[in-house]
Amino acid sequence: MANGELFVVSSPYENISFVGIEKKGNEESYSHIYIETNDGNFFYLNAPAQNRVDDLIVNTIKMKMK
């Protein structure tokens, strides 16, 4: 977010080359999920660490990448 702007990025699963948790959150904070695309671009998802939602998201993306 820059100057109050929100940027929304997405990518089809087949264009994702890597996904993983870069910074693990705790029960009160969000994890930062790093996603890299086949063309070398990347973006982050913020996901709650509570109840392992972050792990579920990463595993689901990895499953759909195949």
N, C-alpha and C positions, 0 to 999 in steps of 0.2 A: 504494500500500500504506500503510495507516494502522494503527498498533499491531499489526503482524504479520498483518493481514488482507489477503487477496488478493481483489480485485474482478474479476469476469469480465464483460465486456460484449461484446455482438455486435449485428449489425444485418444484415437482409437486404440484398443488393446494391441492390435497387430503392429502398431508403430512404437510400442514401448520396448526399450532394450534392457532396462534395469529398473527395479523398484526395491527400496529398502528403507528401514527406519534410520534416519541420520541422527536424530536426537530423541531419546526415549523420554516421554513425560512420566508423571506420577499420577496418583489418584486425583490430584487437584489441577493438573496441567495437561497440555496437549503434547502429543508426539509430532515430530516433523518428519513426514514421509517424503523421501527424495524420489522423483521419477525422472528418468532420462529417456529421451526418444531416440529413434534410429538415426536422426540427422544431427545428434549431438546437443540438442536443446534440452533444457531441464526445467522442472517446476516442482513446487512443494505442495503437499496437502497437509493440513493440520487435522489431526484426529485425536479423539479422547483416548487416553491410556486406560481409563477406568474400564474394568471388565474385559480388558484385552481387545477392545474395539480396533485399536491401531493394528495389532497383529492380524486380526480377521480381515481388515481391508487389504493389507499387504499380501496375505495368502490368497485372497480372492483375485486380486490383480494378477499375481503370478500364475494362478490356475488359468485365467482367461487369456494370458499372453501366449500360451502354448498352442 
